[in-house]
Amino acid sequence: MPSLRDGYFDHSVILLCDYTTDGAMGFVINSPSSTTVDDLLAELGLQCNGEQKKQILIGGPVQPELCWVVHTADFQ
């Protein structure tokens, strides 16, 4: 965003989910963390099969304690 002076968003690819006069919501989708899906499931005490080696992305600097799942429309 041209008016944003925070270097966090330099070279970021942002999936924009909502944009209104009140603000915007989106996720940075090109900043991987060191945590995998299996790591997250284990931390939550959920069963994991050890096959989810995909890295979790750092969605952005706002509310980093939240976890969002972005998936295709045909996900079941």
C-alpha positions, -999 to +999 in steps of 0.1 A: +000+000+000+016+033-010+006+051+021+019+024+045+054+032+057+058-001+076+086-022+061+067-054+071+047-053+039+076-047+015+075-074-012+044-091+004+017-109-015-016-101+002-048-121-001-074-094+004-105-108+021-125-077+030-122-040+022-147-014+035-146+022+046-139+008+081-107-009+070-093-039+053-085-075+062-061-097+043-033-123+048+003-122+038+006-154+018+043-154+009+059-154+044+063-189+057+069-196+094+091-224+108+059-241+121+043-270+101+006-280+101+016-311+122+034-289+147+002-268+151-020-299+155+003-314+181+004-281+200-034-281+200-035-317+213-051-329+180-043-361+162-018-356+134-005-383+110+030-368+105+022-362+068+013-325+070+048-310+065+034-278+049+046-247+066+022-224+082+023-189+068+027-158+089-005-140+079+006-106+091+015-084+121-021-079+134-034-104+159-006-130+154-022-152+181-051-160+157-050-189+132-070-188+100-074-216+075-075-206+038-086-234+015-103-241-018-141-240-021-142-278-026-124-286+007-142-312+029 
